[in-house]
Amino acid sequence: MYSNYYMSSNSILTTFDLHIQKSVIQIENLIQSSKYSDKYFIYISDTVLSKSISEYDWAFCILVLKFSSLDEEFDNLFSILNYFLYLYRYRDKFIQHKTYVDKTVKKVICF
């Protein structure tokens, strides 16, 4: 499921600008110190407890969005959620279906 994880996700993550990377760290710290930290750690693990992997991607993005700044522009939110997915939820599907991540993120933001 997560083959070539380090090579592929790391090469993609280096393309994000410093502002996005800093925002991700801030959001991550907020989530980890919240009552949602248990859910967060389940989503970033390789374990799928009850839902499909795609449903976990969706739920993970919703959680991250909950801790994102309301003042963030759409493009920044889009990049932040992309970064989180590539960092913690990366799998071959992201490469095989190039629009999967973008479509998922856009749906979450517009939800």
Secondary structure, 3 states (H helix, E strand, C coil): CCCCHHHHHHHHHCCCCHHHHHHHHHHHHHHHCCCCHHHHHHHHCCCCCCCCHHHHHHHHHHHHHHCCCCCCCHHHHHHHHHHHHHHHCCCCHHHHCCCHHHHHHHHHHHC
